[in-house]
Each structure stands twice: as C-alpha cells, then as structure tokens.
C-alpha cells in the first residue's frame, strides 16, 4: 500500500486501484467535494507524474481515453483546481509523492496495461439520483429521465413550456461548457429531435444557460456525467474520436451527412416536422397571450435561423 495524505486530499494505491478522496479543507473546490471518492482501476490509468514546484508540487493522473465518463462529458474543460485527478502536494511530502507515482508506473508496466483508448467506461460516474440547482433552473436525473425545472429568472419561453422531461433513450449526446465567470456556460441535452437545432442556450428548452454562481453551476457536470455514463460508449459511435471537441464535431458532421448511427438522428423529413412542431408551439403560446408580438417574432426568427 502506497498512500499520501494532504490537505487537498488523499491518494492510496493498493496495487490494483487508486482510491482518490478529496480533502475537507475549505480550499478544496465544491465540485471535488461533491463528486466524492473515486476508485480508479489500474487498467483505466494511462500514466501518472509528479510535478515539483518551489512551494508545492502536483500529482497528476492521466486516464486512458474513453475510460471515464466525467472526462468525456466535460471534454477537458474542468478548471484545474476542480480536476479530481490532480493533487496539490506540500514540498516536504514530495518524496512520498514521487514514490507513489513510481509505484503506479511500475504496476502499469508489470501488468502491461495498454495505452490505447478503451471500448467501455471503466469508471461508473456519479451515482443516481442526482440533482443540481443552477442559475437557469434545477436539473435532475434518476437514471432513466432528465427533468429540468426552470427558475424564475429563466427565459419566458422556457417557463411557459413548463418542466422539461427527457428520456435518456432519446438523448444523442450531452454538451457541457462551464460558466467561467467571464463567459456563460451551458448544459445541453441533444436529442433526436433537436440534433439540428442551433438555438442559443438561453432560448433552448433542452439546455440550461449557466451564468450565475460559478462553483454551483460547475456541479451541472455531475448530471452531464451521470447521463453520459448511460449513453453508448464513444467507441460505438461512427466517426467519433473519443474525448474533446474534435470527436464531437466529426460526429455531428457525419450525422448531418447520414453516416452516423441509424438510431441517433431523424431523417430529413423528421427535421422538417420538428421545425413545424416548434413553430406550432410558438404560435400557441402567442395566441394564448404568453408571448407578446415582439417576443413571438424574435423567438420565431431564432428558431428559423437554428434550422
């Protein structure tokens, strides 16, 4: 057993897995404390390094591509302090950190762990049910359905349509961008119906617009990860390259050209039906007095541009 205990958290390696426990100190980001303890099987590890610095060093673990739904869902966009695979190490514990890293590397060589991408998730992601309150509303996931309850500050059109319930079987992919404090983020559930839609997050009834408290909005990655863990693995999707924006863009392009999974997107006729259905919904909201003439015209223009 090799173990290092720091204010930032604890890493313990027993020869077959690395148990990562976040610290309880107030300096530890809310996301890591909420995500909780992670057990990383050795076969999911691609490498580990210790980066010494003048006052403090850092242990960093790199996972095999496709092994972790958290890394796939967030696309490498988690802020560095919120990364659960990073541990801040006091300078007087650098020797222990180097020893732990060396033990993990030795085990990887001994067990001949391959470096290529995995064909299945080797980590389970956060347990369900999971619920997060964000600046645009509360998003919940029970393992089978996503539910979004809009906040009082959400766009009027979103509030008028009521809570949004999405079956996980209808989700093609999850898109997530953190709220940086300087630019808004979003959590979007792309479904068979909305795969061609390009509505901005503040108008999209399948997306949360993240613009408020940065640390709390970051928790939406929990829901993004829990849903992603229950979708087909990236290796099963035609034209994807695994994690990051590039694979997602290639998948989107292949889908649009008809080369993606048959069940992933509707044919062009359905695309037209989706547009008509959206326009009918807006027309009903306008006739019922929910939308003013100006709001109706503006939202209709956004929908038409999106299609």
Secondary structure, 3 states (H helix, E strand, C coil): CEEEEECCEEEEECCCEEEEEECCCCCCCHHHHHHCCEEEEHHHEEEEEEECCCCEEEEEEEECCCCCHHHHHHCCCCCHHHCCCEEEEEHHHHHHHHHHHHHHHHHHHHCCCCCCCCCCCCCCCCCCCEEEECCCEEEEECCCEEEEEECCCCCHHHHHHCCEEEEHHHEEEEEEECCCCCCCEEEEEEECCCCCCCCCCCCCCCEEEECCCHHHHCCHHHHHHHHHCCCCCHHHCCCCCCCCHHHHHHHHHHHHCCCCCCCCCCCHHHHHHHHHHHHHHHHHHHHCCCCCHHHHHHHHHHHHHHC
